[in-house]
Amino acid sequence: MVLILIIALSYPTPSRAAPSEPVVIDSLGMWTLDRLGYSDQLFSPGDQEVEILPIFYRLPDSASQGPESWYVFHLHAQIEFDLASEDGSWAWIEAGDIDTACALLEFNVQKQGIEPLSDGTLPPMLIHHDSVGGIEGEVRSTSPSNVVEVTFSDYFFSAGITPGVNAMGLAVRQGTGAKVKSARVFADSGIEWTTVSPGKAEFSLDFPEKPINVGDTFDIAYTLTNVGEERLGNVTVAPDLLNSDIEIVGEKTQQFPELAGSEVKEGKFSFTALAPGDQTFYFWVNTGAGRPSYEVHLLVGGTQPYPLVRRMAMIAIAAVSVAGAFVVLRLITNLVGLHKK
């Protein structure tokens, strides 16, 4: 009884009371918060570091993340900062399921060095927003207002899809100096059950066949393929020449606003060899679904370039702030346990 009381105090009552039993997501399509029995989720964190509201739902016994069907989280939110928020302070809107964080939307307050708008007015603050998702990739925006409205979509991690009762924790977290006046997760947010597989980037390199000598300028071509069905937004390809005697010529990064499902893109980078020997450098492919890297060994000054390419371990771009995620996930675990009793 004590634990239940603590949780009741920690989770303010939303505009509409939660359904007595979690709604079952039993068919393909978009299951909004409204369809799950919830209205807009309202936050007024005050002096709290974090405020969390839970959303309960039930998945069928056969639920899994792939390979035939998939679950996608869609977030539509708004945050309003108090004008007393300090310059450089941060706040976050987070969403997490029982095992993993699904979304981290960052907001940074700027009050110094603001330029007048086109109409000559000077806004009291700028809010810089940054998020990384598996569908849209990295999204950055700046609002000349203390109120920001954002959307976000991403596939759940496999560990977050379990049959039976599940809980999604929606959270607002404030850093030092930030004062969130209010926040809202709109009822058109929710969970989509789809047969569209997530986007996934595959990358290959094509090297010159002739020997490369010191002073030579040469091209390395690449092929980038989205082998999934969902689009990948804001994909970036970039060589990393740190600690090598290879110099890039021309553009240092190449970006694609969107890579549709099954779409293929080709490009190339130009380089100059500055010294002989085995040169080691890297290529990065940045997508919201991950950041695979490729280690390249290239011989300069030999009879053949003998290129060797090794794919490095995937660096997942997890939408999670570690300290905040532990708080959110621990409390969600407690909530699911109580709900199943």
Secondary structure, 3 states (H helix, E strand, C coil): CHHHHHHHHHCCCCCCCCCCCCCECCCCEEEECCCCCCCCEEECCCCCCEEEEEEEEEECCCCCCCCCCEEEEEEEEEEEECCCCCCCCEEEEEEECCCCEEEEEEEEEECCCCCCCCCCCCCCCEEEEEEEECCCEEEEEEECCCEEEEEEEEECCHHHCCCEEEEEEEEEEECCCCCEEEEEECCCCEEEEECCCCCCEEEEEECCCCCCCCCCEEEEEEEEEECCCCCEEEEEEEEECCCCCEEEECCCCEEEEEECCCCEEEEEEEEEECCCEEEEEEEEEEECCEECEEEEEEEECCCCCCCEEEECCCECCCCCCHHHHHHHHHHHHHHHHHHHC
